[in-house]
């Protein structure tokens, strides 16, 4: 049993110092008796009974590029937090609130982001290969040059997202809403965008774009 207070990763409630690195929110309250039962030397995490959000705040405050691979954070409010460069490979982030979170350069490959709120989130150069973003919300998110190859985005929303040079090879884009998204230079090779909406999207220089790459007036249901 590892006591995070003893390790300096959590502070008593009377200590006003915040835990974690919120990017633009007010400081979060600290934890009195947060205990991590098994955090291995390799950085892999095995969850038990504890305050999951508070654990995340402690870990991302412990040092750069925390490893949270396989962690279950489903349903948590993680809005505005700074996960820059973290490893969240295979993590369960379903139904999470990640509004305005900083996930730049994160490894989110094979993560479950079903119905997650990623609106206004920063995902530049993030790795999301084989991730599940079923009905996820990415409106106005910054996903420039992110790798979403083989990603499941069925029914997701990407309205007005900044997604230039994004990789969408072999992605499932069925029913995706990407109205007015900036997808210039995006790679759609092998993607399935049946029933997707790209009205008003910018597709200049895109590879295998829906509708031939016209910047406006995209058909509401593209089939191939």
FIGUZA-546919 format. One line per field, with one value per residue (C-alpha): residue number from 1; residue in one letter; chain; z, y, x. Coordinates in nm, 4 decimals, padded with zeros to 6 digits, m for minus. Layout:
// residues N
resi [NUM / ...]
resn [A / ...]
chain [A / ...]
Z [Z / ...]
Y [Y / ...]
X [X / ...]
***
This chain:
// residues 224
resi [1 / 2 / 3 / 4 / 5 / 6 / 7 / 8 / 9 / 10 / 11 / 12 / 13 / 14 / 15 / 16 / 17 / 18 / 19 / 20 / 21 / 22 / 23 / 24 / 25 / 26 / 27 / 28 / 29 / 30 / 31 / 32 / 33 / 34 / 35 / 36 / 37 / 38 / 39 / 40 / 41 / 42 / 43 / 44 / 45 / 46 / 47 / 48 / 49 / 50 / 51 / 52 / 53 / 54 / 55 / 56 / 57 / 58 / 59 / 60 / 61 / 62 / 63 / 64 / 65 / 66 / 67 / 68 / 69 / 70 / 71 / 72 / 73 / 74 / 75 / 76 / 77 / 78 / 79 / 80 / 81 / 82 / 83 / 84 / 85 / 86 / 87 / 88 / 89 / 90 / 91 / 92 / 93 / 94 / 95 / 96 / 97 / 98 / 99 / 100 / 101 / 102 / 103 / 104 / 105 / 106 / 107 / 108 / 109 / 110 / 111 / 112 / 113 / 114 / 115 / 116 / 117 / 118 / 119 / 120 / 121 / 122 / 123 / 124 / 125 / 126 / 127 / 128 / 129 / 130 / 131 / 132 / 133 / 134 / 135 / 136 / 137 / 138 / 139 / 140 / 141 / 142 / 143 / 144 / 145 / 146 / 147 / 148 / 149 / 150 / 151 / 152 / 153 / 154 / 155 / 156 / 157 / 158 / 159 / 160 / 161 / 162 / 163 / 164 / 165 / 166 / 167 / 168 / 169 / 170 / 171 / 172 / 173 / 174 / 175 / 176 / 177 / 178 / 179 / 180 / 181 / 182 / 183 / 184 / 185 / 186 / 187 / 188 / 189 / 190 / 191 / 192 / 193 / 194 / 195 / 196 / 197 / 198 / 199 / 200 / 201 / 202 / 203 / 204 / 205 / 206 / 207 / 208 / 209 / 210 / 211 / 212 / 213 / 214 / 215 / 216 / 217 / 218 / 219 / 220 / 221 / 222 / 223 / 224]
resn [X / X / X / X / X / X / X / X / X / X / X / X / X / X / X / X / X / X / X / X / X / X / X / X / X / X / X / X / X / X / X / X / X / X / X / X / X / X / X / X / X / X / X / X / X / X / X / X / X / X / X / X / X / X / X / X / X / X / X / X / X / X / X / X / X / X / X / X / X / X / X / X / X / X / X / X / X / X / X / X / X / X / X / X / X / X / X / X / X / X / X / X / X / X / X / X / X / X / X / X / X / X / X / X / X / X / X / X / X / X / X / X / X / X / X / X / X / X / X / X / X / X / X / X / X / X / X / X / X / X / X / X / X / X / X / X / X / X / X / X / X / X / X / X / X / X / X / X / X / X / X / X / X / X / X / X / X / X / X / X / X / X / X / X / X / X / X / X / X / X / X / X / X / X / X / X / X / X / X / X / X / X / X / X / X / X / X / X / X / X / X / X / X / X / X / X / X / X / X / X / X / X / X / X / X / X / X / X / X / X / X / X / X / X / X / X / X / X / X / X / X / X / X / X]
chain [A / A / A / A / A / A / A / A / A / A / A / A / A / A / A / A / A / A / A / A / A / A / A / A / A / A / A / A / A / A / A / A / A / A / A / A / A / A / A / A / A / A / A / A / A / A / A / A / A / A / A / A / A / A / A / A / A / A / A / A / A / A / A / A / A / A / A / A / A / A / A / A / A / A / A / A / A / A / A / A / A / A / A / A / A / A / A / A / A / A / A / A / A / A / A / A / A / A / A / A / A / A / A / A / A / A / A / A / A / A / A / A / A / A / A / A / A / A / A / A / A / A / A / A / A / A / A / A / A / A / A / A / A / A / A / A / A / A / A / A / A / A / A / A / A / A / A / A / A / A / A / A / A / A / A / A / A / A / A / A / A / A / A / A / A / A / A / A / A / A / A / A / A / A / A / A / A / A / A / A / A / A / A / A / A / A / A / A / A / A / A / A / A / A / A / A / A / A / A / A / A / A / A / A / A / A / A / A / A / A / A / A / A / A / A / A / A / A / A / A / A / A / A / A]
Z [00.0000 / m00.1048 / 00.0824 / m00.1712 / 00.1075 / 00.2369 / m00.1181 / m00.1653 / m00.4370 / m00.2258 / 00.0430 / 00.3602 / 00.3270 / 00.5271 / 00.2717 / 00.0062 / m00.2650 / m00.5666 / m00.6938 / m01.0632 / m01.3395 / m01.4397 / m01.7549 / m01.6960 / m01.4161 / m01.0511 / m00.8264 / m00.7345 / m00.3722 / m00.2268 / m00.0792 / 00.2838 / 00.2648 / m00.0978 / m00.1209 / m00.4328 / m00.3779 / m00.6725 / m00.8897 / m01.0412 / m01.1225 / m01.4918 / m01.4376 / m01.5002 / m01.2850 / m01.1201 / m00.9801 / m00.6487 / m00.4215 / m00.4320 / m00.5609 / m00.9297 / m01.0266 / m00.7288 / m00.8206 / m01.1714 / m01.0360 / m00.8124 / m01.0886 / m01.3527 / m01.0956 / m01.0098 / m01.3231 / m01.7009 / m01.9311 / m01.6709 / m01.7661 / m01.7192 / m01.9606 / m01.9091 / m01.6344 / m01.5824 / m01.5761 / m01.7203 / m01.6402 / m01.4698 / m01.5064 / m01.6334 / m01.8044 / m01.8330 / m01.7069 / m01.8569 / m01.9768 / m02.2224 / m02.3518 / m02.1158 / m02.2051 / m02.1911 / m02.4153 / m02.3738 / m02.1058 / m02.0452 / m02.0906 / m02.1924 / m02.0973 / m01.9643 / m01.9666 / m02.1335 / m02.2382 / m02.2980 / m02.1699 / m02.3005 / m02.4614 / m02.7047 / m02.8022 / m02.5806 / m02.6583 / m02.6718 / m02.8994 / m02.8375 / m02.5721 / m02.5219 / m02.5649 / m02.6297 / m02.5834 / m02.4340 / m02.4483 / m02.6165 / m02.7309 / m02.7443 / m02.6340 / m02.7557 / m02.9326 / m03.1645 / m03.2783 / m03.0430 / m03.1194 / m03.1398 / m03.3602 / m03.3092 / m03.0459 / m03.0033 / m03.0288 / m03.0892 / m03.0604 / m02.9086 / m02.9220 / m03.0789 / m03.1779 / m03.2058 / m03.0907 / m03.2124 / m03.3630 / m03.6073 / m03.7395 / m03.4955 / m03.5999 / m03.6025 / m03.8331 / m03.7882 / m03.5326 / m03.4791 / m03.5086 / m03.5957 / m03.5046 / m03.3618 / m03.3948 / m03.5234 / m03.6141 / m03.6787 / m03.5553 / m03.6505 / m03.8104 / m04.0830 / m04.1823 / m03.9601 / m04.0429 / m04.0918 / m04.2879 / m04.2614 / m04.0032 / m03.9487 / m04.0139 / m04.0719 / m03.9620 / m03.8615 / m03.8398 / m03.9563 / m04.0730 / m04.1279 / m04.0039 / m04.1293 / m04.2891 / m04.5318 / m04.6134 / m04.4194 / m04.5253 / m04.5775 / m04.7468 / m04.7078 / m04.4657 / m04.4572 / m04.4502 / m04.5436 / m04.4196 / m04.2962 / m04.3246 / m04.4380 / m04.5275 / m04.5484 / m04.4545 / m04.5921 / m04.7781 / m04.9956 / m05.0459 / m04.8687 / m04.9821 / m05.0986 / m04.9568 / m04.9486 / m05.2359 / m05.4256 / m05.1903 / m05.2625 / m04.9808 / m04.9507 / m05.0277 / m04.9355 / m04.9778 / m04.6516 / m04.7155 / m04.8932 / m05.0069 / m05.1777]
Y [00.0000 / 00.3310 / 00.6445 / 00.9292 / 01.1891 / 01.0419 / 01.0485 / 01.4104 / 01.3296 / 01.4403 / 01.7043 / 01.7196 / 01.9084 / 02.2048 / 02.2520 / 02.4957 / 02.3764 / 02.2307 / 01.8805 / 01.8298 / 02.0840 / 02.2380 / 02.4388 / 02.7204 / 02.6252 / 02.7356 / 02.5046 / 02.1726 / 02.0703 / 01.8455 / 01.4955 / 01.3952 / 01.0178 / 00.9204 / 00.5773 / 00.4036 / 00.0274 / m00.0806 / 00.1558 / m00.0525 / 00.0597 / 00.0450 / 00.3017 / 00.0691 / 00.1273 / m00.1252 / 00.0431 / m00.0433 / 00.1491 / 00.5127 / 00.8502 / 00.8102 / 01.1762 / 01.2655 / 00.9892 / 01.1293 / 01.4778 / 01.3424 / 01.1423 / 01.4135 / 01.6469 / 01.4003 / 01.4631 / 01.5053 / 01.2492 / 01.0341 / 00.6770 / 00.6046 / 00.3136 / 00.1008 / 00.3221 / 00.3375 / 00.7027 / 00.6495 / 00.9164 / 01.1560 / 01.5333 / 01.5919 / 01.9220 / 02.1789 / 01.9350 / 01.9160 / 01.5633 / 01.6886 / 01.3939 / 01.1401 / 00.7735 / 00.6762 / 00.3736 / 00.1485 / 00.3739 / 00.3813 / 00.7451 / 00.6722 / 00.9420 / 01.1608 / 01.5385 / 01.6426 / 01.9864 / 02.2135 / 01.9447 / 01.9540 / 01.6159 / 01.7320 / 01.4509 / 01.2004 / 00.8303 / 00.7518 / 00.4522 / 00.1880 / 00.4107 / 00.4000 / 00.7541 / 00.6561 / 00.9603 / 01.1616 / 01.5417 / 01.6626 / 01.9957 / 02.2682 / 02.0080 / 02.0281 / 01.7046 / 01.8241 / 01.5361 / 01.2972 / 00.9245 / 00.7805 / 00.4771 / 00.2152 / 00.4334 / 00.4233 / 00.7643 / 00.6459 / 00.9497 / 01.1520 / 01.5313 / 01.7001 / 02.0279 / 02.3127 / 02.0781 / 02.1222 / 01.7882 / 01.9208 / 01.6404 / 01.3876 / 01.0219 / 00.8769 / 00.5872 / 00.2937 / 00.5002 / 00.4462 / 00.7851 / 00.6584 / 00.9186 / 01.1548 / 01.5327 / 01.7318 / 02.0595 / 02.3493 / 02.1429 / 02.2413 / 01.9138 / 02.0061 / 01.7235 / 01.4762 / 01.1062 / 00.9289 / 00.6278 / 00.3310 / 00.5235 / 00.4553 / 00.7954 / 00.6764 / 00.9404 / 01.1814 / 01.5491 / 01.7592 / 02.0743 / 02.3666 / 02.1608 / 02.2502 / 01.9247 / 02.0671 / 01.8101 / 01.5365 / 01.1760 / 00.9891 / 00.6860 / 00.3873 / 00.5681 / 00.4852 / 00.8107 / 00.6759 / 00.9085 / 01.1642 / 01.5392 / 01.7672 / 02.0734 / 02.3768 / 02.1778 / 02.2845 / 01.9925 / 02.1528 / 01.9135 / 01.6265 / 01.2708 / 01.0715 / 01.3336 / 01.2917 / 01.4653 / 01.5212 / 01.7864 / 02.0755 / 02.3307 / 02.4047 / 02.2572 / 01.9043 / 01.6474 / 01.5455 / 01.1725 / 01.0609 / 00.6994 / 00.4861]
X [00.0000 / 00.1477 / 00.0401 / 00.0358 / 00.0439 / 00.3692 / 00.5099 / 00.4097 / 00.1547 / m00.1419 / m00.1802 / m00.3937 / m00.7208 / m00.5905 / m00.3131 / m00.4452 / m00.2084 / m00.3954 / m00.3325 / m00.2731 / m00.2322 / m00.5647 / m00.5026 / m00.7490 / m00.9885 / m00.9636 / m00.7530 / m00.9119 / m00.9606 / m00.6930 / m00.7273 / m00.6818 / m00.6256 / m00.5724 / m00.4102 / m00.2856 / m00.2848 / m00.0721 / 00.1276 / 00.4040 / 00.7550 / 00.6680 / 00.3964 / 00.1035 / m00.2012 / m00.4319 / m00.7412 / m00.9079 / m01.1424 / m01.0318 / m01.1348 / m01.0563 / m01.0585 / m00.8420 / m00.5996 / m00.5698 / m00.5073 / m00.2324 / m00.0672 / m00.0670 / 00.0804 / 00.3581 / 00.5609 / 00.5589 / 00.3980 / 00.2195 / 00.1314 / m00.2364 / m00.2654 / m00.5757 / m00.7152 / m01.0941 / m01.2010 / m01.5468 / m01.8034 / m01.5617 / m01.5471 / m01.1942 / m01.2671 / m00.9859 / m00.7198 / m00.3708 / m00.2854 / m00.0215 / 00.1821 / 00.0233 / m00.0188 / m00.3860 / m00.3541 / m00.6579 / m00.8082 / m01.1843 / m01.2891 / m01.6454 / m01.8961 / m01.6130 / m01.6296 / m01.3020 / m01.4234 / m01.1215 / m00.8824 / m00.5244 / m00.4533 / m00.1865 / 00.0480 / m00.1338 / m00.1394 / m00.5123 / m00.4762 / m00.7432 / m00.9028 / m01.2799 / m01.4169 / m01.7777 / m02.0044 / m01.7168 / m01.7351 / m01.4159 / m01.5552 / m01.2896 / m01.0309 / m00.6707 / m00.5727 / m00.2975 / m00.0756 / m00.2560 / m00.2476 / m00.5993 / m00.5468 / m00.8191 / m00.9883 / m01.3671 / m01.5328 / m01.8873 / m02.1176 / m01.8341 / m01.8457 / m01.5438 / m01.7053 / m01.4513 / m01.1747 / m00.8164 / m00.7127 / m00.4545 / m00.2292 / m00.3775 / m00.3746 / m00.7269 / m00.6454 / m00.8859 / m01.0784 / m01.4516 / m01.6258 / m01.9719 / m02.2356 / m01.9736 / m01.9789 / m01.6816 / m01.8496 / m01.6087 / m01.3151 / m00.9607 / m00.8555 / m00.6083 / m00.3716 / m00.5558 / m00.5146 / m00.8485 / m00.7280 / m00.9663 / m01.1722 / m01.5428 / m01.7031 / m02.0576 / m02.3061 / m02.0278 / m02.1250 / m01.8298 / m02.0047 / m01.7645 / m01.4697 / m01.1227 / m01.0070 / m00.7542 / m00.4876 / m00.6690 / m00.6118 / m00.9413 / m00.7828 / m01.0138 / m01.2472 / m01.6181 / m01.8161 / m02.1571 / m02.4308 / m02.1762 / m02.2318 / m01.9504 / m02.1559 / m01.9295 / m01.6186 / m01.2788 / m01.1209 / m00.8540 / m00.5634 / m00.7406 / m00.6663 / m00.9698 / m01.2109 / m01.5885 / m01.7653 / m01.4436 / m01.3062 / m01.5428 / m01.5252 / m01.8956 / m02.2337 / m02.1286 / m02.4009 / m02.5613 / m02.5283 / m02.2113 / m02.2088 / m01.9524]
***
